[in-house]
Amino acid sequence: MDSFSQSPTDFFNGLDLAAPPIQPGPRSYKSRKYRPCDFCRARQVACKIDIAPPCQLCASHGRGCTFVERPKKKRRPNASIDDNGSSLAGSSDFDYLSDEYTDPDTLAQTQQQQQPFDAASQLSPGFIAQFSAQPFDTLQAHELSDQLSPTQGRHGSSQDDSPVYHTHDHFSYMQQNSGVRPLDSQSSRSARFIGETGESNPYLLRHYRYDLNDECTISKLTYRRIKSSANHNEIPGKGEPPVVFMLADDSLASKGEPRIEDCVLAKAREDVEAMFTEAEGIRLIGLFSRFVYPYFPIISKGEMFPGGTISPAALQSLPLSLLSALYATALPFMLYDDLLATTIVHNPPPAHQLFRISWLAIQHELHTPRLATLQACLLLLQRAPTNRYTTDTAWKPSLVGWTVSLAQSMGLTRECGDWTSIPQWETALRKRLWYGVFIMDKWASLGAGMPSHIHTDDFDVLPLSDVDMEPSADASSSSLPGLVEVESGPHFRLLAELTFILSDIMSQYYTLRATQRTSKDFMLSLDLARPLRTRLKAWNDSLPPALSLRHSERVDSRGMARLSGNHALSLAYIVATMTLFRALLRPLENLSSVEEEDHGIVGSRLAVRAGAKECAKEVVEFVENLGRGALDAFWHSWSRANFAIASSFLMQLLVTSESEQESTEINDLVGRWRWAMRIGSGSTGNGLMSLGLLRLDGLLLENGTAQPGGS
């Protein structure tokens, strides 16, 4: 028996197992008791079982041979005669029918869905594959079944080859409960979104003949159309722009270059497995769920933890890129696990080695990317700096660009909340992933001083809602109760909302052309700032008390500080406000003598500087109040650049002081800021403030205001 054999209870659930020996050759009449399997019934072909399931067709496609579907009431369709005198059921060369068995009810349903008649809708794989050696219209079902023997295994293919779905255990579980097949659950095919201008025209693809799974297979390419609640009842070829994905067999990219040798990847997998025991790996994933996921929910907890915790089988099924990135991201929190704090804490595997392995696997997966590839890229972008005192190399903004491109190729730029062709958990994950990419792109671009890769005209994803979010980790489930901040659920949604405002600030002031327009026009800059400042204030006013800017450090009943990553959100708000004031400060240095004497402009100039100083005070007080529960929590990687931006902002106010009194006031703020960062940089190992402190010390030294030996 081949590798796809399963126990009888898997194949014959609810059926009588006392079946007589099956004679070789095509079956003749089959009663209801020995009806064809679900796949053969759907494909309308003879179900040939040599001794025991799987049948020949299921074996050739690598599918489980199931007998779940109930028999349908049969109505024999009208037969038509082709020019050669052959009897054909229906008019399409896409319908593979057999003399041994047909499911007329399915055929009638398909014919009914084709009304009203449209000539373009008759396009089928037979028409598209007209240059193949054996046309579709001459390949009968029994010939197909004979040609594909069970020995071909899961990699067997033909012109009639349908998608090979080898889902992981958790995907199978979700699929059974949702009744809808996930788009990203196929181990041998990757899904790619069909854009408007490519060689595959989605407006042509909408006219193809799709089966009951909304799929049309041409050789090793399968096109899957996506239905939504808005267009579910529309006539094919009408209505909204079509959403179509191409599911390409991985074998088509087997010669893609550059690539990583399989032996290298196998060795890398062995290295990761040697670093941790199975129990340690499960606990590391648990740490990620507790300390990182609430602030960066780019995985599906329902998919990865169907029983509340990840199973050893699910752990082994994770792609190498994602597995090693999850381990590396969770390593800084190993002290907060009772087992890991006694096993690997004295000699932990280096996180940089895990990230290297993740990047190695990503390079291989880029030819056939999955959502896991994108998730690994995002975690790689969240890694702590390798050098606390230097900016990121050009590799990081390049990775941001690759990540954005991956998200676009996977169709994450499209609103999927009303899609009915994929499970709800997958639509929610796709939206969270898109906003993970959006957030990373905007804040990384801000910190690097580079243009953003994402433009608002290129996506239509609706803002996140509570429906798109999964429950955060329960602090009571921790081995150290009360350790995790409970009020972390809205963090990611609020961060996405704030990032929208930041994106508009950057597009209004910091693109090349916007800079040319606003850097010398103070009144234009003011006019653009008013609605943006209003939006920032409204966002801040909408925060729940636990996430407010001046909330104190949370402790549990025993007085233990809770780790809270929400302070990264507070810092992001302050820096977004700073970014707006930086744009308003630019034209003040370019005012003409006439403008400097204009009373209206003078009043506005004073108001801008007063607002900028208030923003500076806010960030100083924010850092002064950071406790250990905040510093040791998860911080988004771009927070490091935000601290450096704040240092630059304070120094800009200092060197542009308009009076001695103002200079003294700001110099006092700079001293407090410097001391607070020294305290913060010394109490945490993540290097958050090291770059900002170095920049500040350098600027003070250059400005001649460095203070020896003290604050």
C-alpha positions, 0 to 999 in steps of 0.5 A, a space after each residue: 500500500 502506498 504512503 497515502 494509506 489510512 485506517 478504514 475508519 478514516 475512509 468509511 465513516 458511516 459506511 458498511 465495511 463488510 464489502 466483498 472483494 473488488 474485482 479488477 477492471 472497471 466497475 459495472 453497476 454500483 448500488 448506493 451501498 458502494 457508491 463512488 467517493 466524493 472526489 470521483 462524484 464531483 469530477 463525474 468519473 468512474 471510481 476505481 478501487 483496486 482492493 481498498 481505498 484510495 481509488 486510482 483518481 484520489 491516489 493520483 491527485 494525492 487526496 484523501 478518498 472520502 465517502 461523506 457526501 450523500 447521494 443526490 437525486 439523479 436526473 439524466 441530462 440531455 445528451 448531444 451528438 458531436 460532429 463525429 457522432 460521439 455522444 457527449 453529455 453537455 456541450 463543454 470539453 471541460 466536463 469529463 463524463 464517464 459511461 460507468 458513472 455520472 452525477 447528473 444532479 451536479 451536471 444539471 446544477 453546473 448547466 443551470 449556473 451557466 445561464 444566461 448563455 454567453 459565448 465568452 463563458 464557454 472558454 475552458 481549459 480545453 480551448 486554452 490547451 489546444 496546443 497540447 498533444 491530447 486535446 481535452 475534448 478527446 480525453 474521456 474520464 476512463 482514459 484519464 483514470 487509466 493513465 494516472 496510476 496510483 504509483 504516480 503518487 502525489 506529484 502525478 500531473 496531467 492536463 486534468 490535474 486539479 489542485 493538490 491539497 496537502 494541508 497541515 493538521 491545523 488547516 484540515 481542522 479549520 477546513 472541516 469546521 468552516 466548510 471553505 478551503 483556505 487559500 493558503 493551505 496547499 503545501 505544493 501550490 502557492 497563491 498569486 493575485 492576478 493583477 489588472 495589467 499582467 499577462 493573465 487578464 482577470 476580465 478574461 479569466 472571469 469567463 472561464 469554466 469553473 468547477 464547484 470549488 470555483 477553480 479552473 485547472 490548466 496543466 499545472 496552473 489553477 485559477 481560483 476565483 473569489 466570491 464575496 457576499 456582494 457579488 455572490 449572486 451575480 451572473 458570471 462576467 458581470 459586476 465588480 472587478 474580478 478577484 482571481 488567484 493563480 495557484 501555481 505548482 511549486 515544480 514550475 519554480 524548481 529551476 528559479 534562480 537564485 535559490 538555496 540547495 535542498 541539502 543546505 536547507 535540510 542542514 539548517 532545519 537540523 540545526 534549529 531542531 538541535 538547538 531546542 528540545 520539543 518541550 522548549 520549542 513549544 514553550 518558546 512559541 508560547 512566549 511569543 503568544 504571550 509577549 509579542 502577539 498582543 502587539 503584533 498579531 501577524 499569526 492566526 492563534 486559532 490556526 496555530 493553537 487550535 487546542 489552546 496550545 501548539 502541538 508537536 505535530 503543528 510545531 514540526 509543520 511550521 516552515 523553517 523561515 517562520 519557525 526560526 523567526 518565532 524562536 528568535 523573537 521569543 528568546 529575549 523573554 525566556 526568563 519569564 518561563 519557568 522551564 526555559 529560565 533553568 534550561 537554556 538561560 545559561 547558554 541560549 542559542 544566539 538569536 542572530 543565528 536563528 535569524 540567519 536561518 530564517 533569512 536563508 529559508 526566506 530566500 528559497 521561499 521567495 520563488 513560491 511564497 506563502 503567508 508564512 514567508 511574509 510573516 517571517 519577513 515581518 519578524 525579521 524586520 522586528 529584530 533587535 539591532 545587531 549594533 546598538 550604536 549605529 543605524 540599520 544598514 541599507 539591507 533593512 529598507 530593502 527588506 521592507 520593499 521585498 515585504 511590501 512586494 510580497 504582500 501585493 503579489 499575495 493580494 493582501 491589498 484587496 479588502 477581503 472582509 466580505 469574501 465567502 470563498 475562504 474561511 473567516 479566520 483567513 480573511 482576518 489574518 490577511 487584513 492583520 498581515 496587510 496592516 502589519 506590512 503597512 505599519 512597518 513600511 510607514 514607520 521604517 520609512 520615517 526612521 530611515 528618511 526614505 520614501 514609503 513603498 505604499 500609496 493609498 491608491 494601491 489598496 482598499 483594505 478597510 480599517 481594522 475592527 474588533 472582528 479582525 482581531 483575536 483574543 490576546 493571551 490570558 495573563 492567568 494562563 502564564 506560569 507567572 500570573 499577572 506578568 502580562 499586561 491585559 489591556 493590550 487588545 486594541 494596541 494593533 488596531 490603534 497603531 494602524 489608525 495612528 499610522 494612517 495619520 502619519 502616512 498623510 503627514 508624510 505625503 503632505 510634507 515629506 515627499 520630494 514634491 511636497 517638500 518643495 511646496 511646503 518648506 518655504 511656504 509657512 502659510 501653506 504648511 499651516 493650512 495643511 497642518 490644521 486637519 492633521 493636528 485635529 486628527 491626532 488629538 481625536 486619536 489621542 482622546 479616543 484612547 482607553 484609560 489604560 493606554 493613555 499617554 500618562 498612565 502609570 505602570 501597572 502592577 498586580 496584587 503582589 506589587 509585581 510590574 506587568 510587562 506592557 508593550 503599549 508604551 511603544 504606542 505612546 512614543 509613536 503618537 509623540 513622534 508623529 506629532 513631532 514629525 508634524 511640528 518638524 514640517 512647520 518649523 522648516 519654513 520659519 527659517 525661510 521667512 522673508 523680512 516682510 513676512 517676519 513683520 507680519 503680525 499674523 505670521 508672527 503670532 502663528 510662528 510663536 504658536 508653532 514654537 510653543 506647540 513644539 516645546 510642549 511636544 518636547 516636554 511630553 517626550 521627556 516626561 514620557 521617558 522619565 516615567 518608563 519603568 522596568 515593566 515597560 523597558 523589558 516588554 516588546 517594542 516595535 523595532 522602529 521605536 529605536 529610531 523614534 528615540 533618535 528622532 526625539 533627540 534630533 527634535 530637541 536639538 533642533 529646538 535648542 539651536 533655533 532658540 529665539 531668546 536666551 530664556 527659551 534657550 535655557 528652558 530647552 537646554 534644561 529639557 535636553 539635560 533631563 532627556 539625556 539623563 533619562 535615556 542613560 538610565 533607560 539604556 542601562 536598565 534594558 538590554 534591547 538597545 532602544 535608546 542607545 542610538 538616540 543617546 549617541 546622537 544627542 551626545 554627538 550633537 551636544 559636543 558639536 554644539 559646545 554644550 556637553 557637560 562633563 561627568 554629570 547630567 
